[in-house]
Structure formats: C-alpha cells, structure tokens
Amino acid sequence: MPMIHVNDIDIYYEDSAPNDKQKPIMVFAHGLLWNTRMFDNQVEYFKAGYRCIAFDFRGQGQSEITKSGYDMETLTEDTLALLDALDIQQCHFLGLSMGGFVAQRIALKRPELLLSLTLLETSADPEDPKNVPQYRKLIKAIRWLGMKRVSQKVMPIMFGSSFLADKSRKTDRREWLSMLQSNRKGGVIKATTGVIERSATYDQLSDIKTPTLIIVGDEDVATPYAKAERMHFAIAGSKLVVIKGAGHTATVEEPEQVNKAINKFLVNFI
C-alpha cells in the first residue's frame, strides 16, 4: 500500500508513473467524504501522457486519522509536504470541492509549484452561515448514528438529479453509496468540521496569476454556478466550463465532459 510519512502523518497516495521523469505531472485532490477514487476516470484518461498522482487527505480514504490538523491551512501544508517528498517541482494541480480549497491556497502560497490550476465544484467563500446549522446536525448525526444511517441524505448533496434518477446507473449509485458509508467516523467528523469552519480566500484571488480552469456542474447544489462565476471574475484570465447534467461530483457523473474540458485547457501547455 503506497503510504508516505509527511508532516507527521501517513498519507495514502497513488502514482501512475513513479519512475517516469519525462511526463508532465498532474496532481488530484479530492472532495470531502471521498478519496482518490473520485479521479479514477481522469487518471485512466490522462495517464498515457501525464504522470498522475492522487492522494487521500488526512482522516479520509486510507490516510491516517489524527487528533487535529483538519483546517485548510494544515491540509495545504500536508499537500505541500507530499509534493516535496515526491520531488515534484512543478505540476498541474486539480482540486475538487475541499481539494479546491487547498488548491487555491497552494496557488496563493507557492505559485511557482503550479503549471496550471483546475478548480472543480468549489468556492472561495467561507461556508454559507445558512448551511452551517445543517452541517452541524450532520456531524451530530454521524457521531451518534454512524455514516451509514445518514448516507442517503448526503447523496443528493454530492450528486445531481440526473445521476440519481438515471436507471442505467443504478450500479454506479450503489457503488458510491457504499463508498460513502465506508468512511471512518472519526475522520469524517473532523474533516467536515474543518470544511465548515474554513476561512475565505476570495479577497486574495486577484493575486492568482497561474492559468486557471474553473469547472462546475449545472446541477451542483453544494457549490452552485454563482460560486464558480464569482471565482472566474476574480481570477484574471481564468476559463469557466459548465458540465451539463452533473452535480457536485462531476468527475464521476460526467467524466467524458470533464476530461474533454481539462484536455482542451491543458493543450495550451504542450
């Protein structure tokens, strides 16, 4: 199992070409409650031309659960330590939702590491105060009832109505529901708290000079189009792509559209 000890924790990661020093590098950072599997379709699509690295944030997936360190700043330090340990001097960084919160911070703190920045289904704002009580209730429910009991309520937040209603994707839904239910309670509670207590980066976005692609699903209810458009207007020269029929997990729901958008963007760097 590919583990690496960085920033005093064990981080799980997957590397499609660990010995290839010639390929450009793509790094994938997942969203809350998920893991590296969010990007399986992207890794499969891009690995012929890129060295693809995906990892699990602390407390999620197969990475270590720690007592603390779930704020976005510490998660950013974890990610930077991982890049340093893998001797990655420059990469195309892609972050979805929580991974996007971290991606923005890397672009602001260590822009020299990034060839490009792709922000998927994410926001530069703090959590909407109207949503915080709902998430607090979710945390309480997870603590007392476990992830399995609340998973059905989480699915409509994570996926769009098209995916949830598509009879041909029943097996896919069952697979992702099972993955959601397999989350470790302690890690999920801490990670969710870190997300809802995050600070904003919006006022700093004008400092981002890295070429940036912003992707949002037209059915995303967690970070809707307005959030993506707001980032787009704040980051000079950024590109904004809307994925049709996708919610908050577009990489899974509509991978072909997502891959096409990313590929079109990365062509500029060949």
Secondary structure, DSSP 8 states (H G I E B T S, - for coil): --EEEETTEEEEEEES-TT-SSS-EEEEE--TT--GGGGHHHHHHHTTTSEEEEE--TTSTTS---SS--SHHHHHHHHHHHHHHTT--SEEEEEETHHHHHHHHHHHH-GGGEEEEEEES--SS---TTTHHHHHHHHHHHHHH-HHHHHHHHHHHHS-HHHHH-GGGHHHHHHHHHHHHTS-HHHHHHHHHHHHT----GGGGGG--S-EEEEEETT-SSS-HHHHHHHHHHSTT-EEEEETT--TTHHHHSHHHHHHHHHHHHGGG-
